[in-house]
């Protein structure tokens, strides 16, 4: 029992502290790829802790259902068995059944919402990519499909027909160096499979809108993924070209759901980052802070489980 309690306490602490502390460390985007990895580690650890705690509770329930011990959990199961057997009246038995059904339904609905959100994003992206394949055209020197739209926009669509889409309006305002930079930016999204990461964080935020960890993670991960693509494009075309592309596309129209665009997320923060990069001291400090945070997040549940298994950790006065 102590292992389940430790995992739940840990997940609660991470859910409360991470959205308060981690954005401060990642605000400058000094190591965006590493920062994304730490955010994903925090989300994964919380979800895994919930699942592991549930498994641990079920295992304890099976173990002591017919042989209740003297612990609090054993006493609870003894009372529950008495209720379900009808010894405490039909009203109590009905209350237990309703409670169990409600909890089971919540878990089922949660899983359904996450899967539905991911599936809808995938379907939308696939349909849009197919439409672009039909109406788009190839232009020499442009590594993507050009569509005749009066509003400027450049974005990437993932899926089976993944591609980069650029409107004629955007093509008209971008210089050659800026065009090459923004296309490299979008290709970086596709190569890095950023669409899958964003779909997962959006699904979790949509399914658990009241859990700040997931809603903040959705915003922060989206911002950091754009910075990752900025860095990749800057390696090949230079920061001035990427900066010029972002400024030229500022005010672009909204892009389709599931797509990623170079000028749609955290423009001001990215412009400041490209125009005035952090010095070595700040970058090293950010790396140290991210490493420390990641190590704590990843190691704490392992240590809790290990300690509980050996009787060294007792979050509450329950027997393991």
N, C-alpha and C positions, 0 to 999 in steps of 0.2 A: 504493500500500500504506500509506503514512504516514497518509492520511486515515482509513482503516479503523481503524488502530491508535489514532489520536487519539480517534476516536469511542468506541472500546471503553474506553480509559483514562478518558475523560470520564464515560461511563455508570457505570463502577465507582466513581469518586469521588462522583458524585451519589448512587448507591445506598447508599454507606457514610455520607456526611456529612449528607445531608438528614434522615434519621430521628433524627439526634443533635442537629442545630442548629435545624431549623425548628420542632419542637414547643415549644422554649423561647421562640421569637418569638411564636407563636400561642397560647400557653398562656392568656393573659388574654382572648382573643377580642375584642380591641379593634377589629379590622377584619375580621370573619369572612368577608364576601363576597370581599374581596381575598385573604385567607389561603387560601380554597378555590381561587381562581384560581391562586395560586402553587403550591399542592400539585399541582393538575392539570397545571400547566406542567412541574413536575419529573417527574411520571410520564410525560407525553407525550414529553418530551425524551429520557428514557431509552429508551422503546420505539422512538421514531423513530431514535435513534442505533444501536440494535441492527439495525434494518432497513436503515438507510443503510450501516452497516458491512458487512452481508451482501451488499448490492448491489455495494458497492465491491470486495469480495473476488471476487465472481463475475465482475465486469467485468475485473478484473486477470487472473483465471484464463483467461477467454476470450482476452484480449489476448496472453498469453505462453505459452498451452498448446502451440502449435506452434512458437513462437520464444522459448524460454526465454532470459532475459537473465542477467547476472552477479549479480543481487541474490539475497538469501536465498530470497525467494519463488520466483524463477525456478529456483533449484537444487532447491527442494522439488517444484516441478511437473515438473521433468525426471526426478527419482527416481520420482515418482508415475506418470508415463507409462510408465516402464520396468517398474514393478511390474504395472500393468494390462495391459501387453502380454504378460506372462508371462515376461519375461526373468529375473525374480528368483524364480521358483518359484510353484507354486500356493498354498502356505501364505501367503506374503506377499500375493498377490493376494486371497485370501479374507479376510485380516485387514483390508485396505483397504476391501473391499466391506462387511464387517460394520460397520466404523467409520462409513462413510458412511451406511449404512442406519440405524444407531443415532441419529446426529445428525439425520437427516431425520425419523425417527420422533419424536424429542423435540420438534422444532418443530411437527410435525403434532398431537401430543397436547396440547401447550400451547395451540395455537389452538383445538382442539376443546373443551378444558376451559373456556376463557373463554366461548366461544359457548354451550356447554351451560348454564353457570351463568346467563348472562343470559337465555337462553330459558326455563329453569325458573322463574326469578323472574317473568318476564312471564306465564307460564302460571298460576302460583300466584296472582298478583295478579288476573288476569282472572277466574279461577274464583271467587275470594273476592268480587270486586266483583259478579259475577252473582248469587251467593248472597245477598249483602246486599240487592241490588235486589229479590229475591223476599221475603225475610223482614223487611226493614226497613220502617219507616213514617215518614211525614212528621209532624212536630210543629210547630205554629205557633211562630215565633220561633227555630227551630233550622235553620241552614243546612247540613243534612246528613240522614243517615238514622239513625233510632233503632232499636236492636235490643234485645230483652228479654233481658238477661244480668245475672246477679247481681253480677258483678265490674265495677269501674269501669275504663273505658278509652275513650280518644278517639284516633283515628288516621285517616290518609288513605290511600286506595288509588288508585294511578295506573292508567293504561290507557284503553281505549276507554270504559269505564263509570266513570271516575274519580269518586270521591266521598269525603266525610268521614263516618266512622262514629262514633257515640257510643252507649254503652250506657246503659240506664235507671239503672244504679247510679251512673254518672258524672253523669248529668243530675240526680240527686237531691242530690249533694254540691256541685255548682257553683252559685255565686251568678250572677245575670244578667250582671254585668260580667265575671266570670271565664269564663263560658260564651262570651260574645262574643269574648273574647281568645283562648281556646283554639281556637275555630273559625277565627278569623283566622290563627292560627298554622298550622293545617293547610292552609288555603287558600293560604298563602304557599308551603308545600311543593309543592303542585300547580302553582301558577303558575310557580314557579321551576324546575320539572322536577327537583327534588332527587332523586326516585326513580331517575331515569336515571343521575345521577352516582353515587349510592350503589350501584346495581347494577353499574356498571363497576368501582368500587374493590373491591367485594366479589368480583367475578369474578377480578380480577387477584390479589388476596390469596389466593383459593382455589387459583388455578392455580400461584402461585409462593409457597407458604407459607414457604419458607426465605429469601426475599429480604425483609429487614426493611423496606425502603423501602415495599413494597406493603402489608404487614401493618400498619405504623404509619399509613400513609396512610388505610387503611380506617377505623381508629378515629378519627383526627384529623378527617378530612373529615366523618364522621357527627356528631361533636360540633359542628363549626363550622356545619354545615347547620342544626342545631337552633338555634344562636345567631342565624343569619340569619333564621330564621322568628320567633324571639323579637323581634328588632328590628323586623321588619315589623309584627307584631301590636302592639308597643308604640307604634308611630307612630300607630296609630288608636285604641288603647284605654288607653295608658299603661302604664308599667312595673309599677306596683302590681297592676294587674289581671292581667298576665301572670304575675307572681310568685305571686299568689294562686292562679291556676289550676294552676300547676306544683305548688305545695304541697298543694293539694286532691287532686290526682291522684297524688301520690307513693305508690308501692307498687302501681301499676296492674299488671294481668296482662300477660304477654307478648303481643305483637301478632303477626299473621301475617307470614310472610316476605315481604319486598318492600314492606311498609307502613312508614309513618313515624308515630311517636306523640310527643305533646308531653311525656310524662312517662316516657320509656323510656331516654334517653341523657344521661349527664353531668348529672344533676339538681343535684348539689351545686355544681359549677362554674358552672352557669347561674344558680343562686340567688344565689351570691356576686356574680356579674357584674351581675345586675339590682339587687341590694340596695346594692352599693357600686361604682358605675361608676368607671372610671379617669378621671383628670384629663386635661386637654388635653395636657400635656407627655408623658405616657405614651402617649397615642394617637398623637401626632405621631412619637414615637420608634419606635413599632411600625410605622407607615406607612413610615418611612424604611428600617427594617431589612427589611421585606417587599419594598419596591421594589428595594433593593440586591440581595437574594437572587434576586428574579425576573429582574432584568437579567442577573446573572451566569449563571443557569441557562439563560436563553433565548439569550444572545449567545455563550457559550463554544463550542458546537458549530458555529455559523455561522463564527466566527473560525477555528476549527480547520480546517474544510473549505476556507475561503478561503485560509488560509495554506498548507495542503498543496497546493492547486491551483497556487499561485504559487511553490512550492518554498521557502517561508519557514518552514514548520513540519515538523520531522522528529522524530516521537515516538521512533522507533527508526531505526537506520541502514539503512532500506529506501528504495528509490527510489519516487517517487510513481507 
